[in-house]
Amino acid sequence: MKYFNIILFLCCSSVVNGDDPSESLHFNLYYGQITHLNGESLNEFEQMIKSVYQDMAIPLEIVQSFPATPMLQYQVTRSFGNMKVGSFYAHNATGGRLHYADYSGSATVDHIMDNTYFGVNFQYRFLHTAHMRVFQSNQAGILQSNFEVTEKIKIWDQETSERTSFESTAYFMEPGLELDIVFLKVIHLGGYVGAKLFIYSLPYHLPNNKDAKLATGYKDYVKPDWIEANIALKIGVSLGKSP
Amino acid sequence: MFHLGLRDNRRPIVYKKRFMKKVYHYNFILLSVFLILFACDNSFEPSGSNFVVVEPPREPLTTIELSLQDTLGLIVVDDQMVISYNIDVGDLRLYEVHVYLDSALIHTGFDAQDEFYYDPNLYEDGLYLLRIEFATSSGSGSLGDTFGAEGFIVYHEWGLINVTNLAPLPIQISDIHPENGQLRITWESYPRLNFLKYEVKNRVESHRVNQSVGMIYSPMDTTYIDPYYVGGTIRYSVDIHTNSHVQAGIEYTFSSPQPNVSSIEKLSTSSTRVSWTKCNYPSNFGKYFLSVQNFNQAFTNINDTSAVITHLPFGNAVYGALSTYPRLYPMYPQYQTDVEMSVWAGDYLGVSADKVDYIPANDLVYLSRKFRIYLFDNSTMELQTSRVSEDLLGVDVSANGDYVVAHSDENVFILDPLTLETLQTIQLQAICGYEPSIQALSVSDTGVLFCAAFPSSNSDQREVLAIDLSGPTLLDRSGMNSPLFEPGEMSITANGEWLVHDYDTFRFDGQALSIYRNNVNAIYLTFLANGNQFVYRDPFNNTISVKNLSNLSVSMTKSIEGPMSASIDPVTGYFGIHAINNGLYKIFDLSTGALLNEFPVNIMWDDRIALFDNKVFSETGFIRQAFDQ
């Protein structure tokens, strides 16, 4: 994934490359924390796994549940007056663990959610000074989420493992505020706060069978239904005429 | 780069220009971003643990119950059976149960209560180790316990004595031999464990079925001393009893002389000495017991081997028995060994006859009965001649011996008095005018034959014909009548004047018959030699009477209980009667009524005893002197 991001960013940079003296081109890199809020179906899924194992007299406990994790976002925008229009690509991974261990062995259920976001963004500069700008940011995009569940049981020296992957697609909007401080006219440092709202999401399903959906009950499908709180630091460069 | 700029405060403009050149340099930017991207990694690896301290498992307390009773850890299986077990492992889980017989796995189960079929015949007799081994959970609650990867192997063991119950082979007797005055039987031992007992059986020759004489409960005890055998032929077998079979043994025969009658020596007309051989088994000997008629005597000394028997009955053979009893006889009477014998009083002529015609003039005796006639010399009682043929239904000899006549159903035969050959055959139908069935006949010294006959077409009628044998010509006939009784005997006086037939009496004057009704049922008729009286038995009054022919009056009557036959010696005039109730034959003097002699007789109730010439002759062929004159 890392190499894919690099290659993608290089491609984007190539596209927007050029000495466009009239308009400026911005390359931004965001690195921050994403916190999943109100992920009801994911929590139910964890509880379901826990209860299934407890029914087998294995008292699994949730030791990690979708913690806040870093997000890396790449953005390229072009300024048109007070407006910025661009596209972005972001990646985030989180997950959780249910675990039980005693002297005889351990039972572990790991789930890793790998999210890839991409879409377009619009920014409106509503406040600026000589070295500081404040933008109202709006993003709209698609989430490609891969949810991988790994069950691993180790009894004495015997170990078994089973991995199952699911994937989902969701559509989202993310309003936010961005503070931008300019150094040396081309260096931009700042911060960002936003909340990602999923307006439509599909249930997780097996990659090769969309009818095999992940569910916790009858038609209680597990899907991206959370709200993401996003706090990030920004670093970027501007090319061309400064607005 | 920033460090260089901060250090060189004196030349900030130059520093800025150089720096900007580098910043604007596109490749530098790309390189910077490239390095940053390399530094950023937001992949996720789950972490955290939940380690729980679990108590280690403790040794489980398990119990197991078998459906078999064991004694001191030993169980005996001697039949096909279903063995069930009940395993209690408390709160633990039972995973799998293995049942081993020694090292052979004979059952696998998964339930605490289960059963398996055990066939002892699949294994050899012997001691085995029955091991029930099962796996349980550890009960610790650990992950290994939950997944069955942790637990205990528990086993219980019993000693199992396997006893096959296949049908045993018959036991073979290896030896039978006398030993110390007894009989020892030895057989091959039964080698298998399902032995229950030996059953010794024997069968003496006179018995049809085997009898059990001993039970032996030790398989190694393979000998039996018969305390009852006293001789004779005996068959031994040893049955083997197992818990499920009884196999009859093979019979072996042993024979040894038993005490046997060696001689019967006649001492007098009514006594004899019986001798027998000695018993060969003194240890088992109990007694000899001699039983003949009313003679019963036990001999407890093994060397007492003879006895004198007196007061033997006349008239028939007496079958006695010499029995040898073992010492333990009262417990097993079947061990009596009997030897039957025949002893009798008087002489046995070897013939049987129910009619005696004694001819004093010729000193001959004609003994006859149906189908046969014998001629004896009276002095020596030697047989002169005899004739046996199916057409001899009745015979009569005239008092002087000149005429011997016989009859078949339809014909009358005149026989030669000495050779008994047929001299002439008279077809009675030609005389009487109908197809006759001859019933009885009698011939006088004058050659007149009186013949009782009836038409074969009507057995309810009867008549007496007087026929002159010289003709033969019919002299007279009584005419048909219907008798109240079945026709019986016919007898005639020597001169042919009086004829007594059943309950009618006839008188014949040489030409015609006159009928006198006796009104008695006269049977066992005998005329006196003088021709004036005849004796008969009246079955209605249980009397023997003598009637005078002159006036048909009764001159003497003797009442007896259970009268049988009576006869008068035509020579001596002795009157003999046989009463069955006291078993005595009594001889009286007819003129005085004095009792001359009596002796026991042993004859059937319908037997006839005849007197002639001081001899007593029984129907069964015995003869003795009537009275010692």
Boltz contact constraints between the chains, C-beta under 6 A:
constraints:
  - contact:
      token1: [A, 6]
      token2: [B, 37]
      max_distance: 6.0
  - contact:
      token1: [A, 57]
      token2: [B, 146]
      max_distance: 6.0
  - contact:
      token1: [A, 58]
      token2: [B, 146]
      max_distance: 6.0
  - contact:
      token1: [A, 61]
      token2: [B, 50]
      max_distance: 6.0
  - contact:
      token1: [A, 63]
      token2: [B, 48]
      max_distance: 6.0
  - contact:
      token1: [A, 63]
      token2: [B, 50]
      max_distance: 6.0
  - contact:
      token1: [A, 64]
      token2: [B, 46]
      max_distance: 6.0
  - contact:
      token1: [A, 64]
      token2: [B, 48]
      max_distance: 6.0
  - contact:
      token1: [A, 69]
      token2: [B, 44]
      max_distance: 6.0
  - contact:
      token1: [A, 70]
      token2: [B, 42]
      max_distance: 6.0
  - contact:
      token1: [A, 72]
      token2: [B, 40]
      max_distance: 6.0
  - contact:
      token1: [A, 72]
      token2: [B, 42]
      max_distance: 6.0
  - contact:
      token1: [A, 93]
      token2: [B, 42]
      max_distance: 6.0
  - contact:
      token1: [A, 93]
      token2: [B, 43]
      max_distance: 6.0
  - contact:
      token1: [A, 93]
      token2: [B, 44]
      max_distance: 6.0
  - contact:
      token1: [A, 94]
      token2: [B, 44]
      max_distance: 6.0
  - contact:
      token1: [A, 95]
      token2: [B, 44]
      max_distance: 6.0
  - contact:
      token1: [A, 95]
      token2: [B, 46]
      max_distance: 6.0
  - contact:
      token1: [A, 97]
      token2: [B, 46]
      max_distance: 6.0
  - contact:
      token1: [A, 97]
      token2: [B, 48]
      max_distance: 6.0
  - contact:
      token1: [A, 99]
      token2: [B, 49]
      max_distance: 6.0
  - contact:
      token1: [A, 99]
      token2: [B, 50]
      max_distance: 6.0
  - contact:
      token1: [A, 100]
      token2: [B, 50]
      max_distance: 6.0
  - contact:
      token1: [A, 101]
      token2: [B, 49]
      max_distance: 6.0
  - contact:
      token1: [A, 101]
      token2: [B, 51]
      max_distance: 6.0
  - contact:
      token1: [A, 102]
      token2: [B, 52]
      max_distance: 6.0
  - contact:
      token1: [A, 102]
      token2: [B, 54]
      max_distance: 6.0
  - contact:
      token1: [A, 102]
      token2: [B, 142]
      max_distance: 6.0
  - contact:
      token1: [A, 102]
      token2: [B, 143]
      max_distance: 6.0
  - contact:
      token1: [A, 104]
      token2: [B, 142]
      max_distance: 6.0
  - contact:
      token1: [A, 104]
      token2: [B, 143]
      max_distance: 6.0
  - contact:
      token1: [A, 104]
      token2: [B, 144]
      max_distance: 6.0
  - contact:
      token1: [A, 104]
      token2: [B, 150]
      max_distance: 6.0
  - contact:
      token1: [A, 105]
      token2: [B, 143]
      max_distance: 6.0
  - contact:
      token1: [A, 105]
      token2: [B, 144]
      max_distance: 6.0
  - contact:
      token1: [A, 110]
      token2: [B, 46]
      max_distance: 6.0
  - contact:
      token1: [A, 112]
      token2: [B, 44]
      max_distance: 6.0
  - contact:
      token1: [A, 155]
      token2: [B, 144]
      max_distance: 6.0
  - contact:
      token1: [A, 155]
      token2: [B, 147]
      max_distance: 6.0
  - contact:
      token1: [A, 155]
      token2: [B, 149]
      max_distance: 6.0
  - contact:
      token1: [A, 237]
      token2: [B, 29]
      max_distance: 6.0
